Amino acid sequence: MITYAGIDIGGTKCAVTIGRSSDNRIEILDKAYFLTAPTPEETIQQMIDELTLLFLKYPEDRQRLQAVGISCGGPLDSQRGLILSPPNLPHWDKVDVISPIKHHFDVPIGLQNDANACALAEWQWGAGQGTRNMIFLTFGTGMGAGLILDGRLYSGTNDNAGEVGHIRLANEGPIGYNKAGSFEGFCSGGGIARATQSVVRERIDSGGAFPSFCHSSDSIHEISTRDVAEAAERGDPLALRIFQDVGRNLGRGVAILIDILNPQKVIIGSIYGRQRQLIEPYMQEELHREALPDSLAVCEIVPAALGEEVGDYAALSVARTLHMSQSQLYSIRRDDKQ
């Protein structure tokens, strides 16, 4: 039995988690949430305090702790343990998040961006088990990818691998990743909301009627992806058309990734899992039009098996990956000495 701890750093809240690992399975023992403090120093200290409080309930697990994993939105430098000014974390400019936590718990500490961490979690305990080549797409507030290639996480030269939201799918379209017509602009929570708001404004300006999910010009800016999804489930024609467009653009984006990386699985999180029935038919239609047939034939596109809980497992998977890699390195060095 091995114990790992995980820390998830978000713009508005953070979470700490304790998990027990045995036989390639993980059991979440306990977790705690708290609001992200105004400064990095306060937030890091609160992470340490909250995790220490959790371990007071599980003293034997504190003794068995092998590693702590940290999941955080990028950009970051995983090798040096630095968080590099993520958009959702103002004032976190080249913040060393690893040293103070390592000083307190005296175990290895690993840092990965949230897409990579979720990819590791799905690979180890979710829909990616048994694969050597898989892609995890966040499809939440933004669109990013975690890449497992040849049986290991691929993060690129400076941790920028998987920034698929920056891919331009069209010359015009909703803005995502500061680029009009980008994958993130078409396929993310923020992108879907902005695209819908734009369509509704155009309809009203041309004398059309309000859709069922918006009743006044003053409330157009408040339209959310959830509003559109719920309206689509009720059969609202405009909302259904929005999700048809989402599905087609998701298919175009995934086709590019399939053609380039030839994965066994593409695992899609968040919005895809919740609205699969609205998105999948149009995604598949576009995939069969755009992707290389032989590559598409060996690739399965599925929702995240860990569902809405993937974030709870993500940081733990970073800890486990770090521990396993260091254990293997120790074994190799020991064999070399013998």
ROTI-837224 format. One record per residue (C-alpha): residue number from 1; residue in three letters; x, y, z. Coordinates in nm, 2 decimals. Each point is the difference from the previous one (the first is absolute). Example, Ala and Ser with C-alpha at 12.3 -4.5 7.8 and 13.67 -1.06 7.14 Angstrom:
2
<pt i="1" aa="ALA" x="1.23" y="-0.45" z="0.78"/>
<pt i="2" aa="SER" x="0.14" y="0.34" z="-0.07"/>
END
This chain:
338
<pt i="1" aa="MET" x="0.00" y="0.00" z="0.00"/>
<pt i="2" aa="ILE" x="0.14" y="0.34" z="-0.11"/>
<pt i="3" aa="THR" x="-0.13" y="0.34" z="0.08"/>
<pt i="4" aa="TYR" x="0.01" y="0.30" z="-0.23"/>
<pt i="5" aa="ALA" x="-0.12" y="0.36" z="0.05"/>
<pt i="6" aa="GLY" x="-0.14" y="0.23" z="-0.27"/>
<pt i="7" aa="ILE" x="-0.04" y="0.38" z="-0.02"/>
<pt i="8" aa="ASP" x="-0.22" y="0.17" z="-0.26"/>
<pt i="9" aa="ILE" x="0.06" y="0.37" z="-0.04"/>
<pt i="10" aa="GLY" x="-0.28" y="0.20" z="-0.16"/>
<pt i="11" aa="GLY" x="-0.07" y="0.37" z="-0.05"/>
<pt i="12" aa="THR" x="-0.29" y="0.01" z="0.25"/>
<pt i="13" aa="LYS" x="0.05" y="-0.31" z="0.21"/>
<pt i="14" aa="CYS" x="0.26" y="-0.27" z="0.08"/>
<pt i="15" aa="ALA" x="-0.03" y="-0.36" z="0.11"/>
<pt i="16" aa="VAL" x="0.22" y="-0.24" z="0.19"/>
<pt i="17" aa="THR" x="-0.05" y="-0.38" z="-0.02"/>
<pt i="18" aa="ILE" x="0.14" y="-0.31" z="0.17"/>
<pt i="19" aa="GLY" x="-0.01" y="-0.33" z="-0.19"/>
<pt i="20" aa="ARG" x="0.11" y="-0.36" z="0.06"/>
<pt i="21" aa="SER" x="0.14" y="-0.20" z="-0.29"/>
<pt i="22" aa="SER" x="0.01" y="-0.37" z="-0.03"/>
<pt i="23" aa="ASP" x="0.01" y="-0.24" z="-0.30"/>
<pt i="24" aa="ASN" x="-0.02" y="0.29" z="-0.25"/>
<pt i="25" aa="ARG" x="-0.32" y="0.13" z="0.17"/>
<pt i="26" aa="ILE" x="-0.05" y="0.31" z="0.20"/>
<pt i="27" aa="GLU" x="-0.24" y="0.07" z="0.29"/>
<pt i="28" aa="ILE" x="-0.07" y="0.36" z="0.09"/>
<pt i="29" aa="LEU" x="0.01" y="0.02" z="0.38"/>
<pt i="30" aa="ASP" x="-0.08" y="0.36" z="0.06"/>
<pt i="31" aa="LYS" x="0.00" y="0.34" z="-0.15"/>
<pt i="32" aa="ALA" x="-0.04" y="0.36" z="0.09"/>
<pt i="33" aa="TYR" x="-0.08" y="0.32" z="-0.19"/>
<pt i="34" aa="PHE" x="0.09" y="0.36" z="0.07"/>
<pt i="35" aa="LEU" x="-0.01" y="0.33" z="-0.18"/>
<pt i="36" aa="THR" x="0.31" y="0.11" z="-0.18"/>
<pt i="37" aa="ALA" x="0.17" y="0.27" z="0.22"/>
<pt i="38" aa="PRO" x="0.09" y="0.35" z="-0.14"/>
<pt i="39" aa="THR" x="0.37" y="-0.08" z="-0.01"/>
<pt i="40" aa="PRO" x="0.20" y="-0.31" z="-0.11"/>
<pt i="41" aa="GLU" x="0.18" y="-0.01" z="0.34"/>
<pt i="42" aa="GLU" x="-0.33" y="-0.02" z="0.19"/>
<pt i="43" aa="THR" x="-0.15" y="-0.26" z="-0.24"/>
<pt i="44" aa="ILE" x="0.31" y="-0.22" z="0.03"/>
<pt i="45" aa="GLN" x="0.00" y="0.02" z="0.38"/>
<pt i="46" aa="GLN" x="-0.37" y="-0.09" z="0.00"/>
<pt i="47" aa="MET" x="0.06" y="-0.30" z="-0.22"/>
<pt i="48" aa="ILE" x="0.26" y="-0.12" z="0.25"/>
<pt i="49" aa="ASP" x="-0.23" y="0.07" z="0.30"/>
<pt i="50" aa="GLU" x="-0.30" y="-0.17" z="-0.16"/>
<pt i="51" aa="LEU" x="0.20" y="-0.31" z="-0.10"/>
<pt i="52" aa="THR" x="0.15" y="-0.02" z="0.34"/>
<pt i="53" aa="LEU" x="-0.35" y="0.01" z="0.16"/>
<pt i="54" aa="LEU" x="-0.11" y="-0.28" z="-0.22"/>
<pt i="55" aa="PHE" x="0.29" y="-0.22" z="0.10"/>
<pt i="56" aa="LEU" x="-0.08" y="0.05" z="0.36"/>
<pt i="57" aa="LYS" x="-0.29" y="-0.22" z="-0.06"/>
<pt i="58" aa="TYR" x="0.21" y="-0.26" z="-0.18"/>
<pt i="59" aa="PRO" x="0.34" y="-0.01" z="0.19"/>
<pt i="60" aa="GLU" x="0.10" y="-0.34" z="-0.15"/>
<pt i="61" aa="ASP" x="-0.05" y="0.14" z="-0.35"/>
<pt i="62" aa="ARG" x="0.22" y="0.30" z="0.09"/>
<pt i="63" aa="GLN" x="0.27" y="-0.25" z="0.07"/>
<pt i="64" aa="ARG" x="-0.06" y="-0.18" z="-0.33"/>
<pt i="65" aa="LEU" x="-0.01" y="0.32" z="-0.21"/>
<pt i="66" aa="GLN" x="0.22" y="-0.05" z="-0.31"/>
<pt i="67" aa="ALA" x="-0.06" y="0.31" z="-0.21"/>
<pt i="68" aa="VAL" x="-0.22" y="0.31" z="-0.04"/>
<pt i="69" aa="GLY" x="-0.14" y="0.09" z="-0.34"/>
<pt i="70" aa="ILE" x="-0.10" y="0.35" z="-0.10"/>
<pt i="71" aa="SER" x="-0.24" y="0.08" z="-0.28"/>
<pt i="72" aa="CYS" x="-0.03" y="0.36" z="-0.12"/>
<pt i="73" aa="GLY" x="-0.10" y="0.19" z="-0.32"/>
<pt i="74" aa="GLY" x="0.30" y="0.10" z="-0.21"/>
<pt i="75" aa="PRO" x="0.23" y="0.14" z="-0.11"/>
<pt i="76" aa="LEU" x="0.25" y="-0.15" z="0.24"/>
<pt i="77" aa="ASP" x="0.34" y="-0.16" z="0.02"/>
<pt i="78" aa="SER" x="-0.04" y="-0.35" z="0.14"/>
<pt i="79" aa="GLN" x="0.38" y="-0.06" z="0.01"/>
<pt i="80" aa="ARG" x="0.07" y="0.29" z="0.23"/>
<pt i="81" aa="GLY" x="-0.34" y="-0.01" z="0.18"/>
<pt i="82" aa="LEU" x="-0.10" y="0.35" z="-0.11"/>
<pt i="83" aa="ILE" x="-0.34" y="0.14" z="-0.07"/>
<pt i="84" aa="LEU" x="0.03" y="0.26" z="-0.28"/>
<pt i="85" aa="SER" x="-0.28" y="0.25" z="0.01"/>
<pt i="86" aa="PRO" x="-0.31" y="-0.20" z="-0.09"/>
<pt i="87" aa="PRO" x="-0.29" y="0.22" z="-0.12"/>
<pt i="88" aa="ASN" x="-0.22" y="-0.12" z="0.30"/>
<pt i="89" aa="LEU" x="0.27" y="0.06" z="0.26"/>
<pt i="90" aa="PRO" x="0.11" y="0.37" z="0.01"/>
<pt i="91" aa="HIS" x="0.33" y="0.07" z="0.18"/>
<pt i="92" aa="TRP" x="0.12" y="-0.36" z="-0.04"/>
<pt i="93" aa="ASP" x="0.30" y="0.10" z="-0.21"/>
<pt i="94" aa="LYS" x="0.29" y="-0.25" z="0.02"/>
<pt i="95" aa="VAL" x="-0.13" y="-0.13" z="0.33"/>
<pt i="96" aa="ASP" x="0.19" y="-0.30" z="0.15"/>
<pt i="97" aa="VAL" x="-0.28" y="-0.22" z="0.13"/>
<pt i="98" aa="ILE" x="0.21" y="-0.31" z="0.06"/>
<pt i="99" aa="SER" x="0.27" y="0.11" z="0.24"/>
<pt i="100" aa="PRO" x="-0.22" y="0.10" z="0.30"/>
<pt i="101" aa="ILE" x="-0.22" y="-0.31" z="-0.03"/>
<pt i="102" aa="LYS" x="0.30" y="-0.23" z="-0.03"/>
<pt i="103" aa="HIS" x="0.16" y="0.17" z="0.30"/>
<pt i="104" aa="HIS" x="-0.31" y="-0.07" z="0.21"/>
<pt i="105" aa="PHE" x="-0.08" y="-0.36" z="-0.12"/>
<pt i="106" aa="ASP" x="0.35" y="-0.12" z="-0.09"/>
<pt i="107" aa="VAL" x="-0.12" y="-0.21" z="-0.30"/>
<pt i="108" aa="PRO" x="0.04" y="0.05" z="-0.38"/>
<pt i="109" aa="ILE" x="-0.24" y="0.26" z="-0.14"/>
<pt i="110" aa="GLY" x="-0.12" y="0.00" z="-0.36"/>
<pt i="111" aa="LEU" x="-0.17" y="0.28" z="-0.20"/>
<pt i="112" aa="GLN" x="-0.20" y="-0.03" z="-0.33"/>
<pt i="113" aa="ASN" x="-0.25" y="0.21" z="-0.18"/>
<pt i="114" aa="ASP" x="-0.36" y="-0.10" z="0.05"/>
<pt i="115" aa="ALA" x="-0.04" y="-0.16" z="-0.35"/>
<pt i="116" aa="ASN" x="0.31" y="-0.22" z="0.05"/>
<pt i="117" aa="ALA" x="-0.11" y="-0.09" z="0.35"/>
<pt i="118" aa="CYS" x="-0.35" y="-0.11" z="-0.12"/>
<pt i="119" aa="ALA" x="0.16" y="-0.20" z="-0.28"/>
<pt i="120" aa="LEU" x="0.21" y="-0.19" z="0.25"/>
<pt i="121" aa="ALA" x="-0.30" y="-0.06" z="0.21"/>
<pt i="122" aa="GLU" x="-0.21" y="-0.14" z="-0.28"/>
<pt i="123" aa="TRP" x="0.30" y="-0.20" z="-0.13"/>
<pt i="124" aa="GLN" x="0.06" y="-0.16" z="0.34"/>
<pt i="125" aa="TRP" x="-0.35" y="-0.04" z="0.14"/>
<pt i="126" aa="GLY" x="-0.25" y="0.10" z="-0.26"/>
<pt i="127" aa="ALA" x="-0.09" y="-0.05" z="-0.37"/>
<pt i="128" aa="GLY" x="0.36" y="0.00" z="-0.11"/>
<pt i="129" aa="GLN" x="0.11" y="-0.31" z="0.19"/>
<pt i="130" aa="GLY" x="0.19" y="-0.25" z="-0.22"/>
<pt i="131" aa="THR" x="0.09" y="0.25" z="-0.27"/>
<pt i="132" aa="ARG" x="0.34" y="0.12" z="-0.10"/>
<pt i="133" aa="ASN" x="-0.12" y="0.30" z="-0.22"/>
<pt i="134" aa="MET" x="-0.29" y="0.21" z="0.12"/>
<pt i="135" aa="ILE" x="-0.11" y="0.36" z="0.00"/>
<pt i="136" aa="PHE" x="-0.20" y="0.17" z="0.28"/>
<pt i="137" aa="LEU" x="-0.20" y="0.31" z="-0.09"/>
<pt i="138" aa="THR" x="-0.12" y="0.22" z="0.28"/>
<pt i="139" aa="PHE" x="-0.29" y="0.17" z="-0.19"/>
<pt i="140" aa="GLY" x="-0.10" y="0.20" z="0.31"/>
<pt i="141" aa="THR" x="0.06" y="0.37" z="0.06"/>
<pt i="142" aa="GLY" x="0.27" y="-0.03" z="-0.26"/>
<pt i="143" aa="MET" x="0.12" y="-0.27" z="-0.25"/>
<pt i="144" aa="GLY" x="0.34" y="-0.16" z="0.07"/>
<pt i="145" aa="ALA" x="0.15" y="-0.35" z="-0.05"/>
<pt i="146" aa="GLY" x="0.21" y="-0.24" z="0.21"/>
<pt i="147" aa="LEU" x="0.20" y="-0.24" z="-0.22"/>
<pt i="148" aa="ILE" x="0.10" y="-0.35" z="0.09"/>
<pt i="149" aa="LEU" x="0.24" y="-0.12" z="-0.28"/>
<pt i="150" aa="ASP" x="0.18" y="-0.33" z="0.00"/>
<pt i="151" aa="GLY" x="-0.10" y="-0.07" z="0.35"/>
<pt i="152" aa="ARG" x="0.11" y="0.32" z="0.17"/>
<pt i="153" aa="LEU" x="-0.12" y="0.36" z="0.05"/>
<pt i="154" aa="TYR" x="0.13" y="0.23" z="-0.28"/>
<pt i="155" aa="SER" x="0.03" y="0.36" z="0.12"/>
<pt i="156" aa="GLY" x="0.23" y="0.15" z="-0.27"/>
<pt i="157" aa="THR" x="0.32" y="0.20" z="0.02"/>
<pt i="158" aa="ASN" x="-0.14" y="0.26" z="0.24"/>
<pt i="159" aa="ASP" x="-0.33" y="-0.14" z="0.12"/>
<pt i="160" aa="ASN" x="-0.20" y="0.14" z="-0.29"/>
<pt i="161" aa="ALA" x="-0.10" y="-0.32" z="-0.17"/>
<pt i="162" aa="GLY" x="-0.37" y="-0.05" z="-0.02"/>
<pt i="163" aa="GLU" x="-0.11" y="0.36" z="-0.04"/>
<pt i="164" aa="VAL" x="-0.25" y="-0.11" z="-0.26"/>
<pt i="165" aa="GLY" x="-0.24" y="0.28" z="0.08"/>
<pt i="166" aa="HIS" x="0.23" y="0.23" z="-0.20"/>
<pt i="167" aa="ILE" x="-0.06" y="-0.19" z="-0.33"/>
<pt i="168" aa="ARG" x="-0.19" y="0.21" z="-0.25"/>
<pt i="169" aa="LEU" x="-0.29" y="-0.19" z="-0.14"/>
<pt i="170" aa="ALA" x="-0.15" y="0.29" z="-0.20"/>
<pt i="171" aa="ASN" x="0.09" y="0.35" z="-0.11"/>
<pt i="172" aa="GLU" x="-0.28" y="0.15" z="0.20"/>
<pt i="173" aa="GLY" x="-0.19" y="-0.12" z="0.30"/>
<pt i="174" aa="PRO" x="-0.02" y="0.04" z="0.38"/>
<pt i="175" aa="ILE" x="0.31" y="0.10" z="0.18"/>
<pt i="176" aa="GLY" x="0.19" y="-0.24" z="0.21"/>
<pt i="177" aa="TYR" x="0.36" y="0.01" z="0.11"/>
<pt i="178" aa="ASN" x="0.00" y="0.36" z="-0.14"/>
<pt i="179" aa="LYS" x="-0.05" y="-0.14" z="-0.35"/>
<pt i="180" aa="ALA" x="-0.32" y="0.03" z="-0.20"/>
<pt i="181" aa="GLY" x="-0.12" y="-0.33" z="-0.15"/>
<pt i="182" aa="SER" x="0.22" y="-0.21" z="0.23"/>
<pt i="183" aa="PHE" x="-0.08" y="-0.35" z="0.13"/>
<pt i="184" aa="GLU" x="-0.05" y="0.15" z="0.34"/>
<pt i="185" aa="GLY" x="-0.22" y="0.27" z="-0.14"/>
<pt i="186" aa="PHE" x="-0.23" y="-0.26" z="-0.15"/>
<pt i="187" aa="CYS" x="0.03" y="-0.27" z="0.27"/>
<pt i="188" aa="SER" x="0.01" y="0.13" z="0.35"/>
<pt i="189" aa="GLY" x="-0.24" y="0.12" z="0.26"/>
<pt i="190" aa="GLY" x="0.10" y="0.36" z="-0.06"/>
<pt i="191" aa="GLY" x="0.00" y="-0.03" z="-0.38"/>
<pt i="192" aa="ILE" x="-0.35" y="-0.16" z="-0.01"/>
<pt i="193" aa="ALA" x="-0.14" y="0.28" z="0.21"/>
<pt i="194" aa="ARG" x="0.16" y="0.27" z="-0.20"/>
<pt i="195" aa="ALA" x="-0.10" y="-0.15" z="-0.33"/>
<pt i="196" aa="THR" x="-0.36" y="-0.03" z="0.12"/>
<pt i="197" aa="GLN" x="-0.01" y="0.35" z="0.12"/>
<pt i="198" aa="SER" x="0.12" y="0.12" z="-0.34"/>
<pt i="199" aa="VAL" x="-0.26" y="-0.20" z="-0.19"/>
<pt i="200" aa="VAL" x="-0.28" y="0.13" z="0.23"/>
<pt i="201" aa="ARG" x="0.11" y="0.36" z="-0.04"/>
<pt i="202" aa="GLU" x="0.00" y="-0.04" z="-0.38"/>
<pt i="203" aa="ARG" x="-0.34" y="-0.16" z="0.01"/>
<pt i="204" aa="ILE" x="-0.15" y="0.28" z="0.21"/>
<pt i="205" aa="ASP" x="0.17" y="0.28" z="-0.20"/>
<pt i="206" aa="SER" x="-0.16" y="-0.14" z="-0.32"/>
<pt i="207" aa="GLY" x="-0.34" y="-0.01" z="0.16"/>
<pt i="208" aa="GLY" x="-0.02" y="-0.36" z="0.10"/>
<pt i="209" aa="ALA" x="-0.15" y="-0.15" z="0.32"/>
<pt i="210" aa="PHE" x="0.18" y="-0.07" z="0.32"/>
<pt i="211" aa="PRO" x="0.08" y="-0.37" z="0.05"/>
<pt i="212" aa="SER" x="-0.15" y="-0.19" z="0.30"/>
<pt i="213" aa="PHE" x="0.31" y="0.04" z="0.21"/>
<pt i="214" aa="CYS" x="0.02" y="0.39" z="-0.03"/>
<pt i="215" aa="HIS" x="-0.28" y="0.24" z="0.04"/>
<pt i="216" aa="SER" x="0.16" y="0.35" z="-0.03"/>
<pt i="217" aa="SER" x="0.28" y="0.19" z="-0.16"/>
<pt i="218" aa="ASP" x="0.13" y="0.08" z="0.35"/>
<pt i="219" aa="SER" x="0.05" y="-0.37" z="0.08"/>
<pt i="220" aa="ILE" x="0.18" y="-0.11" z="-0.31"/>
<pt i="221" aa="HIS" x="0.34" y="0.05" z="0.16"/>
<pt i="222" aa="GLU" x="-0.11" y="-0.24" z="0.28"/>
<pt i="223" aa="ILE" x="-0.06" y="-0.30" z="-0.23"/>
<pt i="224" aa="SER" x="0.21" y="-0.29" z="0.12"/>
<pt i="225" aa="THR" x="0.09" y="-0.34" z="-0.15"/>
<pt i="226" aa="ARG" x="-0.23" y="-0.16" z="0.25"/>
<pt i="227" aa="ASP" x="-0.29" y="0.21" z="-0.11"/>
<pt i="228" aa="VAL" x="0.06" y="-0.11" z="-0.36"/>
<pt i="229" aa="ALA" x="0.04" y="-0.36" z="0.09"/>
<pt i="230" aa="GLU" x="-0.32" y="-0.01" z="0.21"/>
<pt i="231" aa="ALA" x="-0.19" y="0.17" z="-0.28"/>
<pt i="232" aa="ALA" x="0.13" y="-0.25" z="-0.26"/>
<pt i="233" aa="GLU" x="-0.11" y="-0.28" z="0.22"/>
<pt i="234" aa="ARG" x="-0.35" y="0.16" z="-0.01"/>
<pt i="235" aa="GLY" x="0.02" y="0.02" z="-0.38"/>
<pt i="236" aa="ASP" x="0.06" y="0.37" z="-0.05"/>
<pt i="237" aa="PRO" x="0.10" y="0.02" z="-0.37"/>
<pt i="238" aa="LEU" x="0.27" y="0.27" z="0.04"/>
<pt i="239" aa="ALA" x="0.16" y="-0.19" z="0.29"/>
<pt i="240" aa="LEU" x="0.00" y="-0.32" z="-0.20"/>
<pt i="241" aa="ARG" x="0.17" y="0.18" z="-0.29"/>
<pt i="242" aa="ILE" x="0.26" y="0.13" z="0.23"/>
<pt i="243" aa="PHE" x="0.09" y="-0.35" z="0.12"/>
<pt i="244" aa="GLN" x="0.00" y="-0.13" z="-0.35"/>
<pt i="245" aa="ASP" x="0.27" y="0.26" z="-0.08"/>
<pt i="246" aa="VAL" x="0.18" y="-0.10" z="0.31"/>
<pt i="247" aa="GLY" x="0.00" y="-0.37" z="-0.10"/>
<pt i="248" aa="ARG" x="0.12" y="0.08" z="-0.35"/>
<pt i="249" aa="ASN" x="0.29" y="0.21" z="0.12"/>
<pt i="250" aa="LEU" x="0.09" y="-0.25" z="0.27"/>
<pt i="251" aa="GLY" x="0.01" y="-0.26" z="-0.28"/>
<pt i="252" aa="ARG" x="0.23" y="0.23" z="-0.21"/>
<pt i="253" aa="GLY" x="0.24" y="0.05" z="0.29"/>
<pt i="254" aa="VAL" x="0.01" y="-0.36" z="0.11"/>
<pt i="255" aa="ALA" x="0.06" y="-0.11" z="-0.37"/>
<pt i="256" aa="ILE" x="0.31" y="0.22" z="-0.01"/>
<pt i="257" aa="LEU" x="0.13" y="-0.17" z="0.32"/>
<pt i="258" aa="ILE" x="-0.08" y="-0.35" z="-0.13"/>
<pt i="259" aa="ASP" x="0.18" y="0.07" z="-0.33"/>
<pt i="260" aa="ILE" x="0.31" y="0.13" z="0.18"/>
<pt i="261" aa="LEU" x="0.03" y="-0.23" z="0.31"/>
<pt i="262" aa="ASN" x="-0.19" y="-0.32" z="-0.10"/>
<pt i="263" aa="PRO" x="-0.13" y="-0.07" z="0.35"/>
<pt i="264" aa="GLN" x="-0.19" y="-0.31" z="0.13"/>
<pt i="265" aa="LYS" x="-0.24" y="0.22" z="0.19"/>
<pt i="266" aa="VAL" x="-0.11" y="0.36" z="0.02"/>
<pt i="267" aa="ILE" x="-0.16" y="0.06" z="0.34"/>
<pt i="268" aa="ILE" x="-0.21" y="0.32" z="0.03"/>
<pt i="269" aa="GLY" x="-0.09" y="0.15" z="0.34"/>
<pt i="270" aa="SER" x="-0.25" y="0.24" z="0.15"/>
<pt i="271" aa="ILE" x="-0.25" y="0.14" z="-0.26"/>
<pt i="272" aa="TYR" x="0.03" y="-0.30" z="-0.23"/>
<pt i="273" aa="GLY" x="-0.10" y="-0.24" z="0.27"/>
<pt i="274" aa="ARG" x="-0.30" y="0.20" z="0.11"/>
<pt i="275" aa="GLN" x="-0.13" y="0.08" z="-0.36"/>
<pt i="276" aa="ARG" x="0.13" y="-0.30" z="-0.19"/>
<pt i="277" aa="GLN" x="-0.34" y="-0.08" z="-0.16"/>
<pt i="278" aa="LEU" x="-0.02" y="0.36" z="-0.14"/>
<pt i="279" aa="ILE" x="0.36" y="0.00" z="-0.13"/>
<pt i="280" aa="GLU" x="0.11" y="-0.35" z="-0.10"/>
<pt i="281" aa="PRO" x="-0.20" y="-0.05" z="-0.32"/>
<pt i="282" aa="TYR" x="0.13" y="0.32" z="-0.16"/>
<pt i="283" aa="MET" x="0.36" y="-0.06" z="0.13"/>
<pt i="284" aa="GLN" x="0.00" y="-0.35" z="-0.16"/>
<pt i="285" aa="GLU" x="-0.14" y="0.13" z="-0.32"/>
<pt i="286" aa="GLU" x="0.29" y="0.25" z="-0.03"/>
<pt i="287" aa="LEU" x="0.26" y="-0.26" z="0.12"/>
<pt i="288" aa="HIS" x="-0.10" y="-0.23" z="-0.29"/>
<pt i="289" aa="ARG" x="0.03" y="0.29" z="-0.24"/>
<pt i="290" aa="GLU" x="0.33" y="0.13" z="0.12"/>
<pt i="291" aa="ALA" x="0.21" y="-0.27" z="0.17"/>
<pt i="292" aa="LEU" x="0.22" y="-0.26" z="-0.16"/>
<pt i="293" aa="PRO" x="-0.22" y="-0.31" z="-0.02"/>
<pt i="294" aa="ASP" x="0.27" y="-0.24" z="0.12"/>
<pt i="295" aa="SER" x="0.09" y="0.22" z="0.29"/>
<pt i="296" aa="LEU" x="-0.37" y="0.06" z="0.09"/>
<pt i="297" aa="ALA" x="-0.07" y="-0.38" z="-0.01"/>
<pt i="298" aa="VAL" x="0.24" y="-0.07" z="0.28"/>
<pt i="299" aa="CYS" x="-0.10" y="0.29" z="0.22"/>
<pt i="300" aa="GLU" x="-0.28" y="0.01" z="0.25"/>
<pt i="301" aa="ILE" x="-0.15" y="0.33" z="0.11"/>
<pt i="302" aa="VAL" x="-0.15" y="-0.02" z="0.35"/>
<pt i="303" aa="PRO" x="-0.11" y="0.22" z="0.29"/>
<pt i="304" aa="ALA" x="0.23" y="0.01" z="0.31"/>
<pt i="305" aa="ALA" x="-0.08" y="-0.30" z="0.21"/>
<pt i="306" aa="LEU" x="0.09" y="0.19" z="0.32"/>
<pt i="307" aa="GLY" x="-0.27" y="0.25" z="-0.09"/>
<pt i="308" aa="GLU" x="-0.03" y="0.31" z="0.21"/>
<pt i="309" aa="GLU" x="0.23" y="-0.15" z="0.26"/>
<pt i="310" aa="VAL" x="0.30" y="-0.01" z="-0.24"/>
<pt i="311" aa="GLY" x="0.14" y="0.31" z="0.17"/>
<pt i="312" aa="ASP" x="0.01" y="-0.18" z="0.34"/>
<pt i="313" aa="TYR" x="0.21" y="-0.28" z="-0.16"/>
<pt i="314" aa="ALA" x="0.22" y="0.23" z="-0.21"/>
<pt i="315" aa="ALA" x="0.25" y="0.12" z="0.26"/>
<pt i="316" aa="LEU" x="0.02" y="-0.34" z="0.16"/>
<pt i="317" aa="SER" x="0.10" y="-0.14" z="-0.34"/>
<pt i="318" aa="VAL" x="0.28" y="0.25" z="-0.02"/>
<pt i="319" aa="ALA" x="0.12" y="-0.12" z="0.34"/>
<pt i="320" aa="ARG" x="-0.02" y="-0.37" z="-0.10"/>
<pt i="321" aa="THR" x="0.18" y="0.06" z="-0.34"/>
<pt i="322" aa="LEU" x="0.28" y="0.18" z="0.18"/>
<pt i="323" aa="HIS" x="0.04" y="-0.27" z="0.26"/>
<pt i="324" aa="MET" x="-0.01" y="-0.28" z="-0.26"/>
<pt i="325" aa="SER" x="0.26" y="0.17" z="-0.22"/>
<pt i="326" aa="GLN" x="0.23" y="0.06" z="0.30"/>
<pt i="327" aa="SER" x="-0.04" y="-0.36" z="0.12"/>
<pt i="328" aa="GLN" x="0.09" y="-0.13" z="-0.35"/>
<pt i="329" aa="LEU" x="0.30" y="0.23" z="-0.01"/>
<pt i="330" aa="TYR" x="0.12" y="-0.12" z="0.34"/>
<pt i="331" aa="SER" x="-0.05" y="-0.37" z="-0.11"/>
<pt i="332" aa="ILE" x="0.21" y="0.07" z="-0.32"/>
<pt i="333" aa="ARG" x="0.28" y="0.17" z="0.20"/>
<pt i="334" aa="ARG" x="0.00" y="-0.29" z="0.26"/>
<pt i="335" aa="ASP" x="0.03" y="-0.26" z="-0.28"/>
<pt i="336" aa="ASP" x="0.28" y="0.20" z="-0.16"/>
<pt i="337" aa="LYS" x="0.20" y="-0.02" z="0.33"/>
<pt i="338" aa="GLN" x="-0.04" y="-0.37" z="0.04"/>
END
